[in-house]
Amino acid sequence: MIETALEQNIRKIIREEINKALSDFLVKLRLELIPFVSEEEQKEIEKNYAEELLEDDDKDVVITRKI
């Protein structure tokens, strides 16, 4: 079966949109699975591990959200 240029473009667009939707879904799912940390707990974490957290910025990623 020979695909036309239009068919190829449509398939490419569909693939890109599916990848984008799946990526967005996975980001939301990951955020939902992160346990909630209260402000008090966050302060305790920063107090106990502040020096270690500042050692390597590329390694440490922190995501916060308020409910």
mmCIF file of the N, C-alpha and C atoms, coordinates in Angstrom:
data_MODEL
# 
_entry.id   MODEL 
# 
loop_
_atom_site.group_PDB 
_atom_site.id 
_atom_site.type_symbol 
_atom_site.label_atom_id 
_atom_site.label_alt_id 
_atom_site.label_comp_id 
_atom_site.label_asym_id 
_atom_site.label_entity_id 
_atom_site.label_seq_id 
_atom_site.pdbx_PDB_ins_code 
_atom_site.Cartn_x 
_atom_site.Cartn_y 
_atom_site.Cartn_z 
_atom_site.occupancy 
_atom_site.B_iso_or_equiv 
_atom_site.pdbx_formal_charge 
_atom_site.auth_seq_id 
_atom_site.auth_comp_id 
_atom_site.auth_asym_id 
_atom_site.auth_atom_id 
_atom_site.pdbx_PDB_model_num 
ATOM 1   N N  . MET A 1 1  ? 0.842  -1.186 0.000  1.00 0.00 ? 1  MET A N  1 
ATOM 2   C CA . MET A 1 1  ? 0.000  0.000  0.000  1.00 0.00 ? 1  MET A CA 1 
ATOM 3   C C  . MET A 1 1  ? 0.885  1.247  0.000  1.00 0.00 ? 1  MET A C  1 
ATOM 4   N N  . ILE A 1 2  ? 0.609  2.133  -0.914 1.00 0.00 ? 2  ILE A N  1 
ATOM 5   C CA . ILE A 1 2  ? 1.371  3.373  -1.026 1.00 0.00 ? 2  ILE A CA 1 
ATOM 6   C C  . ILE A 1 2  ? 0.618  4.477  -0.288 1.00 0.00 ? 2  ILE A C  1 
ATOM 7   N N  . GLU A 1 3  ? 1.357  5.154  0.625  1.00 0.00 ? 3  GLU A N  1 
ATOM 8   C CA . GLU A 1 3  ? 0.740  6.237  1.379  1.00 0.00 ? 3  GLU A CA 1 
ATOM 9   C C  . GLU A 1 3  ? 0.989  7.562  0.656  1.00 0.00 ? 3  GLU A C  1 
ATOM 10  N N  . THR A 1 4  ? -0.019 8.386  0.630  1.00 0.00 ? 4  THR A N  1 
ATOM 11  C CA . THR A 1 4  ? 0.138  9.696  0.032  1.00 0.00 ? 4  THR A CA 1 
ATOM 12  C C  . THR A 1 4  ? 0.763  10.630 1.059  1.00 0.00 ? 4  THR A C  1 
ATOM 13  N N  . ALA A 1 5  ? 1.207  11.781 0.576  1.00 0.00 ? 5  ALA A N  1 
ATOM 14  C CA . ALA A 1 5  ? 1.800  12.769 1.469  1.00 0.00 ? 5  ALA A CA 1 
ATOM 15  C C  . ALA A 1 5  ? 0.783  13.231 2.514  1.00 0.00 ? 5  ALA A C  1 
ATOM 16  N N  . LEU A 1 6  ? -0.477 13.353 2.106  1.00 0.00 ? 6  LEU A N  1 
ATOM 17  C CA . LEU A 1 6  ? -1.524 13.768 3.043  1.00 0.00 ? 6  LEU A CA 1 
ATOM 18  C C  . LEU A 1 6  ? -1.692 12.742 4.157  1.00 0.00 ? 6  LEU A C  1 
ATOM 19  N N  . GLU A 1 7  ? -1.715 11.464 3.810  1.00 0.00 ? 7  GLU A N  1 
ATOM 20  C CA . GLU A 1 7  ? -1.839 10.407 4.817  1.00 0.00 ? 7  GLU A CA 1 
ATOM 21  C C  . GLU A 1 7  ? -0.659 10.425 5.777  1.00 0.00 ? 7  GLU A C  1 
ATOM 22  N N  . GLN A 1 8  ? 0.536  10.628 5.242  1.00 0.00 ? 8  GLN A N  1 
ATOM 23  C CA . GLN A 1 8  ? 1.731  10.679 6.088  1.00 0.00 ? 8  GLN A CA 1 
ATOM 24  C C  . GLN A 1 8  ? 1.654  11.861 7.062  1.00 0.00 ? 8  GLN A C  1 
ATOM 25  N N  . ASN A 1 9  ? 1.210  13.002 6.568  1.00 0.00 ? 9  ASN A N  1 
ATOM 26  C CA . ASN A 1 9  ? 1.077  14.186 7.426  1.00 0.00 ? 9  ASN A CA 1 
ATOM 27  C C  . ASN A 1 9  ? 0.036  13.963 8.522  1.00 0.00 ? 9  ASN A C  1 
ATOM 28  N N  . ILE A 1 10 ? -1.075 13.345 8.152  1.00 0.00 ? 10 ILE A N  1 
ATOM 29  C CA . ILE A 1 10 ? -2.130 13.073 9.143  1.00 0.00 ? 10 ILE A CA 1 
ATOM 30  C C  . ILE A 1 10 ? -1.608 12.118 10.210 1.00 0.00 ? 10 ILE A C  1 
ATOM 31  N N  . ARG A 1 11 ? -0.910 11.058 9.788  1.00 0.00 ? 11 ARG A N  1 
ATOM 32  C CA . ARG A 1 11 ? -0.343 10.111 10.756 1.00 0.00 ? 11 ARG A CA 1 
ATOM 33  C C  . ARG A 1 11 ? 0.660  10.800 11.681 1.00 0.00 ? 11 ARG A C  1 
ATOM 34  N N  . LYS A 1 12 ? 1.484  11.669 11.127 1.00 0.00 ? 12 LYS A N  1 
ATOM 35  C CA . LYS A 1 12 ? 2.480  12.397 11.922 1.00 0.00 ? 12 LYS A CA 1 
ATOM 36  C C  . LYS A 1 12 ? 1.783  13.284 12.956 1.00 0.00 ? 12 LYS A C  1 
ATOM 37  N N  . ILE A 1 13 ? 0.772  14.006 12.548 1.00 0.00 ? 13 ILE A N  1 
ATOM 38  C CA . ILE A 1 13 ? 0.026  14.890 13.457 1.00 0.00 ? 13 ILE A CA 1 
ATOM 39  C C  . ILE A 1 13 ? -0.641 14.076 14.558 1.00 0.00 ? 13 ILE A C  1 
ATOM 40  N N  . ILE A 1 14 ? -1.247 12.960 14.195 1.00 0.00 ? 14 ILE A N  1 
ATOM 41  C CA . ILE A 1 14 ? -1.913 12.101 15.188 1.00 0.00 ? 14 ILE A CA 1 
ATOM 42  C C  . ILE A 1 14 ? -0.899 11.575 16.198 1.00 0.00 ? 14 ILE A C  1 
ATOM 43  N N  . ARG A 1 15 ? 0.250  11.098 15.719 1.00 0.00 ? 15 ARG A N  1 
ATOM 44  C CA . ARG A 1 15 ? 1.291  10.598 16.618 1.00 0.00 ? 15 ARG A CA 1 
ATOM 45  C C  . ARG A 1 15 ? 1.742  11.688 17.592 1.00 0.00 ? 15 ARG A C  1 
ATOM 46  N N  . GLU A 1 16 ? 1.980  12.890 17.081 1.00 0.00 ? 16 GLU A N  1 
ATOM 47  C CA . GLU A 1 16 ? 2.429  14.001 17.932 1.00 0.00 ? 16 GLU A CA 1 
ATOM 48  C C  . GLU A 1 16 ? 1.389  14.346 18.992 1.00 0.00 ? 16 GLU A C  1 
ATOM 49  N N  . GLU A 1 17 ? 0.120  14.372 18.599 1.00 0.00 ? 17 GLU A N  1 
ATOM 50  C CA . GLU A 1 17 ? -0.948 14.711 19.544 1.00 0.00 ? 17 GLU A CA 1 
ATOM 51  C C  . GLU A 1 17 ? -1.125 13.628 20.607 1.00 0.00 ? 17 GLU A C  1 
ATOM 52  N N  . ILE A 1 18 ? -1.010 12.382 20.207 1.00 0.00 ? 18 ILE A N  1 
ATOM 53  C CA . ILE A 1 18 ? -1.107 11.285 21.176 1.00 0.00 ? 18 ILE A CA 1 
ATOM 54  C C  . ILE A 1 18 ? 0.061  11.355 22.157 1.00 0.00 ? 18 ILE A C  1 
ATOM 55  N N  . ASN A 1 19 ? 1.262  11.587 21.651 1.00 0.00 ? 19 ASN A N  1 
ATOM 56  C CA . ASN A 1 19 ? 2.427  11.714 22.535 1.00 0.00 ? 19 ASN A CA 1 
ATOM 57  C C  . ASN A 1 19 ? 2.268  12.866 23.508 1.00 0.00 ? 19 ASN A C  1 
ATOM 58  N N  . LYS A 1 20 ? 1.752  13.995 23.033 1.00 0.00 ? 20 LYS A N  1 
ATOM 59  C CA . LYS A 1 20 ? 1.550  15.157 23.897 1.00 0.00 ? 20 LYS A CA 1 
ATOM 60  C C  . LYS A 1 20 ? 0.501  14.861 24.965 1.00 0.00 ? 20 LYS A C  1 
ATOM 61  N N  . ALA A 1 21 ? -0.607 14.257 24.576 1.00 0.00 ? 21 ALA A N  1 
ATOM 62  C CA . ALA A 1 21 ? -1.667 13.938 25.530 1.00 0.00 ? 21 ALA A CA 1 
ATOM 63  C C  . ALA A 1 21 ? -1.179 12.936 26.573 1.00 0.00 ? 21 ALA A C  1 
ATOM 64  N N  . LEU A 1 22 ? -0.442 11.934 26.146 1.00 0.00 ? 22 LEU A N  1 
ATOM 65  C CA . LEU A 1 22 ? 0.093  10.938 27.063 1.00 0.00 ? 22 LEU A CA 1 
ATOM 66  C C  . LEU A 1 22 ? 1.102  11.572 28.020 1.00 0.00 ? 22 LEU A C  1 
ATOM 67  N N  . SER A 1 23 ? 1.939  12.430 27.509 1.00 0.00 ? 23 SER A N  1 
ATOM 68  C CA . SER A 1 23 ? 2.914  13.126 28.344 1.00 0.00 ? 23 SER A CA 1 
ATOM 69  C C  . SER A 1 23 ? 2.220  13.987 29.398 1.00 0.00 ? 23 SER A C  1 
ATOM 70  N N  . ASP A 1 24 ? 1.210  14.742 28.989 1.00 0.00 ? 24 ASP A N  1 
ATOM 71  C CA . ASP A 1 24 ? 0.452  15.575 29.933 1.00 0.00 ? 24 ASP A CA 1 
ATOM 72  C C  . ASP A 1 24 ? -0.210 14.724 31.003 1.00 0.00 ? 24 ASP A C  1 
ATOM 73  N N  . PHE A 1 25 ? -0.785 13.593 30.592 1.00 0.00 ? 25 PHE A N  1 
ATOM 74  C CA . PHE A 1 25 ? -1.437 12.689 31.529 1.00 0.00 ? 25 PHE A CA 1 
ATOM 75  C C  . PHE A 1 25 ? -0.444 12.137 32.547 1.00 0.00 ? 25 PHE A C  1 
ATOM 76  N N  . LEU A 1 26 ? 0.734  11.732 32.082 1.00 0.00 ? 26 LEU A N  1 
ATOM 77  C CA . LEU A 1 26 ? 1.737  11.168 32.985 1.00 0.00 ? 26 LEU A CA 1 
ATOM 78  C C  . LEU A 1 26 ? 2.253  12.201 33.981 1.00 0.00 ? 26 LEU A C  1 
ATOM 79  N N  . VAL A 1 27 ? 2.397  13.443 33.551 1.00 0.00 ? 27 VAL A N  1 
ATOM 80  C CA . VAL A 1 27 ? 2.814  14.505 34.477 1.00 0.00 ? 27 VAL A CA 1 
ATOM 81  C C  . VAL A 1 27 ? 1.765  14.679 35.561 1.00 0.00 ? 27 VAL A C  1 
ATOM 82  N N  . LYS A 1 28 ? 0.509  14.734 35.185 1.00 0.00 ? 28 LYS A N  1 
ATOM 83  C CA . LYS A 1 28 ? -0.572 14.884 36.169 1.00 0.00 ? 28 LYS A CA 1 
ATOM 84  C C  . LYS A 1 28 ? -0.622 13.690 37.113 1.00 0.00 ? 28 LYS A C  1 
ATOM 85  N N  . LEU A 1 29 ? -0.434 12.494 36.578 1.00 0.00 ? 29 LEU A N  1 
ATOM 86  C CA . LEU A 1 29 ? -0.446 11.286 37.403 1.00 0.00 ? 29 LEU A CA 1 
ATOM 87  C C  . LEU A 1 29 ? 0.704  11.309 38.410 1.00 0.00 ? 29 LEU A C  1 
ATOM 88  N N  . ARG A 1 30 ? 1.876  11.687 37.969 1.00 0.00 ? 30 ARG A N  1 
ATOM 89  C CA . ARG A 1 30 ? 3.025  11.772 38.886 1.00 0.00 ? 30 ARG A CA 1 
ATOM 90  C C  . ARG A 1 30 ? 2.764  12.774 40.002 1.00 0.00 ? 30 ARG A C  1 
ATOM 91  N N  . LEU A 1 31 ? 2.193  13.920 39.660 1.00 0.00 ? 31 LEU A N  1 
ATOM 92  C CA . LEU A 1 31 ? 1.889  14.919 40.677 1.00 0.00 ? 31 LEU A CA 1 
ATOM 93  C C  . LEU A 1 31 ? 0.880  14.405 41.698 1.00 0.00 ? 31 LEU A C  1 
ATOM 94  N N  . GLU A 1 32 ? -0.076 13.615 41.254 1.00 0.00 ? 32 GLU A N  1 
ATOM 95  C CA . GLU A 1 32 ? -1.073 13.061 42.163 1.00 0.00 ? 32 GLU A CA 1 
ATOM 96  C C  . GLU A 1 32 ? -0.472 12.015 43.097 1.00 0.00 ? 32 GLU A C  1 
ATOM 97  N N  . LEU A 1 33 ? 0.575  11.351 42.662 1.00 0.00 ? 33 LEU A N  1 
ATOM 98  C CA . LEU A 1 33 ? 1.176  10.296 43.464 1.00 0.00 ? 33 LEU A CA 1 
ATOM 99  C C  . LEU A 1 33 ? 2.213  10.811 44.470 1.00 0.00 ? 33 LEU A C  1 
ATOM 100 N N  . ILE A 1 34 ? 2.607  12.080 44.326 1.00 0.00 ? 34 ILE A N  1 
ATOM 101 C CA . ILE A 1 34 ? 3.567  12.656 45.271 1.00 0.00 ? 34 ILE A CA 1 
ATOM 102 C C  . ILE A 1 34 ? 2.847  12.913 46.590 1.00 0.00 ? 34 ILE A C  1 
ATOM 103 N N  . PRO A 1 35 ? 3.410  12.416 47.689 1.00 0.00 ? 35 PRO A N  1 
ATOM 104 C CA . PRO A 1 35 ? 2.736  12.636 48.981 1.00 0.00 ? 35 PRO A CA 1 
ATOM 105 C C  . PRO A 1 35 ? 2.762  14.107 49.384 1.00 0.00 ? 35 PRO A C  1 
ATOM 106 N N  . PHE A 1 36 ? 1.715  14.527 50.083 1.00 0.00 ? 36 PHE A N  1 
ATOM 107 C CA . PHE A 1 36 ? 1.621  15.902 50.548 1.00 0.00 ? 36 PHE A CA 1 
ATOM 108 C C  . PHE A 1 36 ? 2.601  16.117 51.698 1.00 0.00 ? 36 PHE A C  1 
ATOM 109 N N  . VAL A 1 37 ? 3.294  17.243 51.683 1.00 0.00 ? 37 VAL A N  1 
ATOM 110 C CA . VAL A 1 37 ? 4.217  17.612 52.749 1.00 0.00 ? 37 VAL A CA 1 
ATOM 111 C C  . VAL A 1 37 ? 3.738  18.935 53.323 1.00 0.00 ? 37 VAL A C  1 
ATOM 112 N N  . SER A 1 38 ? 3.444  18.939 54.621 1.00 0.00 ? 38 SER A N  1 
ATOM 113 C CA . SER A 1 38 ? 2.980  20.171 55.266 1.00 0.00 ? 38 SER A CA 1 
ATOM 114 C C  . SER A 1 38 ? 4.144  21.156 55.377 1.00 0.00 ? 38 SER A C  1 
ATOM 115 N N  . GLU A 1 39 ? 3.814  22.412 55.663 1.00 0.00 ? 39 GLU A N  1 
ATOM 116 C CA . GLU A 1 39 ? 4.860  23.425 55.803 1.00 0.00 ? 39 GLU A CA 1 
ATOM 117 C C  . GLU A 1 39 ? 5.802  23.079 56.955 1.00 0.00 ? 39 GLU A C  1 
ATOM 118 N N  . GLU A 1 40 ? 5.255  22.528 58.022 1.00 0.00 ? 40 GLU A N  1 
ATOM 119 C CA . GLU A 1 40 ? 6.076  22.126 59.169 1.00 0.00 ? 40 GLU A CA 1 
ATOM 120 C C  . GLU A 1 40 ? 7.063  21.023 58.781 1.00 0.00 ? 40 GLU A C  1 
ATOM 121 N N  . GLU A 1 41 ? 6.565  20.017 58.054 1.00 0.00 ? 41 GLU A N  1 
ATOM 122 C CA . GLU A 1 41 ? 7.435  18.934 57.593 1.00 0.00 ? 41 GLU A CA 1 
ATOM 123 C C  . GLU A 1 41 ? 8.512  19.459 56.644 1.00 0.00 ? 41 GLU A C  1 
ATOM 124 N N  . GLN A 1 42 ? 8.123  20.388 55.759 1.00 0.00 ? 42 GLN A N  1 
ATOM 125 C CA . GLN A 1 42 ? 9.086  20.951 54.807 1.00 0.00 ? 42 GLN A CA 1 
ATOM 126 C C  . GLN A 1 42 ? 10.192 21.688 55.539 1.00 0.00 ? 42 GLN A C  1 
ATOM 127 N N  . LYS A 1 43 ? 9.837  22.460 56.564 1.00 0.00 ? 43 LYS A N  1 
ATOM 128 C CA . LYS A 1 43 ? 10.851 23.180 57.348 1.00 0.00 ? 43 LYS A CA 1 
ATOM 129 C C  . LYS A 1 43 ? 11.801 22.205 58.028 1.00 0.00 ? 43 LYS A C  1 
ATOM 130 N N  . GLU A 1 44 ? 11.251 21.108 58.560 1.00 0.00 ? 44 GLU A N  1 
ATOM 131 C CA . GLU A 1 44 ? 12.088 20.105 59.212 1.00 0.00 ? 44 GLU A CA 1 
ATOM 132 C C  . GLU A 1 44 ? 13.040 19.451 58.202 1.00 0.00 ? 44 GLU A C  1 
ATOM 133 N N  . ILE A 1 45 ? 12.548 19.151 57.024 1.00 0.00 ? 45 ILE A N  1 
ATOM 134 C CA . ILE A 1 45 ? 13.387 18.569 55.967 1.00 0.00 ? 45 ILE A CA 1 
ATOM 135 C C  . ILE A 1 45 ? 14.509 19.528 55.603 1.00 0.00 ? 45 ILE A C  1 
ATOM 136 N N  . GLU A 1 46 ? 14.165 20.791 55.408 1.00 0.00 ? 46 GLU A N  1 
ATOM 137 C CA . GLU A 1 46 ? 15.174 21.784 55.049 1.00 0.00 ? 46 GLU A CA 1 
ATOM 138 C C  . GLU A 1 46 ? 16.195 21.965 56.164 1.00 0.00 ? 46 GLU A C  1 
ATOM 139 N N  . LYS A 1 47 ? 15.747 21.936 57.412 1.00 0.00 ? 47 LYS A N  1 
ATOM 140 C CA . LYS A 1 47 ? 16.650 22.080 58.557 1.00 0.00 ? 47 LYS A CA 1 
ATOM 141 C C  . LYS A 1 47 ? 17.631 20.905 58.610 1.00 0.00 ? 47 LYS A C  1 
ATOM 142 N N  . ASN A 1 48 ? 17.120 19.696 58.433 1.00 0.00 ? 48 ASN A N  1 
ATOM 143 C CA . ASN A 1 48 ? 17.959 18.500 58.561 1.00 0.00 ? 48 ASN A CA 1 
ATOM 144 C C  . ASN A 1 48 ? 18.843 18.224 57.349 1.00 0.00 ? 48 ASN A C  1 
ATOM 145 N N  . TYR A 1 49 ? 18.382 18.624 56.159 1.00 0.00 ? 49 TYR A N  1 
ATOM 146 C CA . TYR A 1 49 ? 19.094 18.236 54.937 1.00 0.00 ? 49 TYR A CA 1 
ATOM 147 C C  . TYR A 1 49 ? 19.481 19.406 54.044 1.00 0.00 ? 49 TYR A C  1 
ATOM 148 N N  . ALA A 1 50 ? 19.462 20.623 54.559 1.00 0.00 ? 50 ALA A N  1 
ATOM 149 C CA . ALA A 1 50 ? 19.710 21.808 53.728 1.00 0.00 ? 50 ALA A CA 1 
ATOM 150 C C  . ALA A 1 50 ? 21.053 21.748 53.019 1.00 0.00 ? 50 ALA A C  1 
ATOM 151 N N  . GLU A 1 51 ? 22.090 21.393 53.742 1.00 0.00 ? 51 GLU A N  1 
ATOM 152 C CA . GLU A 1 51 ? 23.430 21.365 53.133 1.00 0.00 ? 51 GLU A CA 1 
ATOM 153 C C  . GLU A 1 51 ? 23.504 20.333 52.010 1.00 0.00 ? 51 GLU A C  1 
ATOM 154 N N  . GLU A 1 52 ? 22.932 19.168 52.226 1.00 0.00 ? 52 GLU A N  1 
ATOM 155 C CA . GLU A 1 52 ? 22.942 18.122 51.191 1.00 0.00 ? 52 GLU A CA 1 
ATOM 156 C C  . GLU A 1 52 ? 22.127 18.548 49.972 1.00 0.00 ? 52 GLU A C  1 
ATOM 157 N N  . LEU A 1 53 ? 21.014 19.238 50.210 1.00 0.00 ? 53 LEU A N  1 
ATOM 158 C CA . LEU A 1 53 ? 20.164 19.666 49.096 1.00 0.00 ? 53 LEU A CA 1 
ATOM 159 C C  . LEU A 1 53 ? 20.849 20.707 48.229 1.00 0.00 ? 53 LEU A C  1 
ATOM 160 N N  . LEU A 1 54 ? 21.740 21.484 48.810 1.00 0.00 ? 54 LEU A N  1 
ATOM 161 C CA . LEU A 1 54 ? 22.411 22.540 48.060 1.00 0.00 ? 54 LEU A CA 1 
ATOM 162 C C  . LEU A 1 54 ? 23.651 22.047 47.322 1.00 0.00 ? 54 LEU A C  1 
ATOM 163 N N  . GLU A 1 55 ? 24.065 20.810 47.565 1.00 0.00 ? 55 GLU A N  1 
ATOM 164 C CA . GLU A 1 55 ? 25.286 20.294 46.948 1.00 0.00 ? 55 GLU A CA 1 
ATOM 165 C C  . GLU A 1 55 ? 25.192 20.168 45.436 1.00 0.00 ? 55 GLU A C  1 
ATOM 166 N N  . ASP A 1 56 ? 24.092 19.652 44.923 1.00 0.00 ? 56 ASP A N  1 
ATOM 167 C CA . ASP A 1 56 ? 23.980 19.380 43.495 1.00 0.00 ? 56 ASP A CA 1 
ATOM 168 C C  . ASP A 1 56 ? 22.586 19.751 42.998 1.00 0.00 ? 56 ASP A C  1 
ATOM 169 N N  . ASP A 1 57 ? 22.448 20.952 42.428 1.00 0.00 ? 57 ASP A N  1 
ATOM 170 C CA . ASP A 1 57 ? 21.148 21.435 41.964 1.00 0.00 ? 57 ASP A CA 1 
ATOM 171 C C  . ASP A 1 57 ? 20.576 20.590 40.832 1.00 0.00 ? 57 ASP A C  1 
ATOM 172 N N  . ASP A 1 58 ? 21.426 20.013 39.995 1.00 0.00 ? 58 ASP A N  1 
ATOM 173 C CA . ASP A 1 58 ? 20.941 19.213 38.876 1.00 0.00 ? 58 ASP A CA 1 
ATOM 174 C C  . ASP A 1 58 ? 20.316 17.903 39.350 1.00 0.00 ? 58 ASP A C  1 
ATOM 175 N N  . LYS A 1 59 ? 20.797 17.384 40.471 1.00 0.00 ? 59 LYS A N  1 
ATOM 176 C CA . LYS A 1 59 ? 20.311 16.113 40.975 1.00 0.00 ? 59 LYS A CA 1 
ATOM 177 C C  . LYS A 1 59 ? 18.995 16.265 41.744 1.00 0.00 ? 59 LYS A C  1 
ATOM 178 N N  . ASP A 1 60 ? 18.837 17.378 42.437 1.00 0.00 ? 60 ASP A N  1 
ATOM 179 C CA . ASP A 1 60 ? 17.692 17.569 43.322 1.00 0.00 ? 60 ASP A CA 1 
ATOM 180 C C  . ASP A 1 60 ? 16.612 18.405 42.656 1.00 0.00 ? 60 ASP A C  1 
ATOM 181 N N  . VAL A 1 61 ? 15.421 17.834 42.581 1.00 0.00 ? 61 VAL A N  1 
ATOM 182 C CA . VAL A 1 61 ? 14.273 18.547 42.035 1.00 0.00 ? 61 VAL A CA 1 
ATOM 183 C C  . VAL A 1 61 ? 13.165 18.503 43.074 1.00 0.00 ? 61 VAL A C  1 
ATOM 184 N N  . VAL A 1 62 ? 12.593 19.664 43.379 1.00 0.00 ? 62 VAL A N  1 
ATOM 185 C CA . VAL A 1 62 ? 11.543 19.732 44.379 1.00 0.00 ? 62 VAL A CA 1 
ATOM 186 C C  . VAL A 1 62 ? 10.296 20.300 43.724 1.00 0.00 ? 62 VAL A C  1 
ATOM 187 N N  . ILE A 1 63 ? 9.170  19.603 43.892 1.00 0.00 ? 63 ILE A N  1 
ATOM 188 C CA . ILE A 1 63 ? 7.890  20.063 43.375 1.00 0.00 ? 63 ILE A CA 1 
ATOM 189 C C  . ILE A 1 63 ? 6.962  20.205 44.568 1.00 0.00 ? 63 ILE A C  1 
ATOM 190 N N  . THR A 1 64 ? 6.350  21.367 44.696 1.00 0.00 ? 64 THR A N  1 
ATOM 191 C CA . THR A 1 64 ? 5.429  21.572 45.813 1.00 0.00 ? 64 THR A CA 1 
ATOM 192 C C  . THR A 1 64 ? 4.065  21.945 45.284 1.00 0.00 ? 64 THR A C  1 
ATOM 193 N N  . ARG A 1 65 ? 3.060  21.653 46.065 1.00 0.00 ? 65 ARG A N  1 
ATOM 194 C CA . ARG A 1 65 ? 1.697  22.057 45.724 1.00 0.00 ? 65 ARG A CA 1 
ATOM 195 C C  . ARG A 1 65 ? 0.920  22.232 47.013 1.00 0.00 ? 65 ARG A C  1 
ATOM 196 N N  . LYS A 1 66 ? 0.003  23.170 47.014 1.00 0.00 ? 66 LYS A N  1 
ATOM 197 C CA . LYS A 1 66 ? -0.840 23.401 48.172 1.00 0.00 ? 66 LYS A CA 1 
ATOM 198 C C  . LYS A 1 66 ? -2.236 22.942 47.856 1.00 0.00 ? 66 LYS A C  1 
ATOM 199 N N  . ILE A 1 67 ? -2.847 22.300 48.832 1.00 0.00 ? 67 ILE A N  1 
ATOM 200 C CA . ILE A 1 67 ? -4.207 21.794 48.634 1.00 0.00 ? 67 ILE A CA 1 
ATOM 201 C C  . ILE A 1 67 ? -5.173 22.695 49.373 1.00 0.00 ? 67 ILE A C  1 
# 
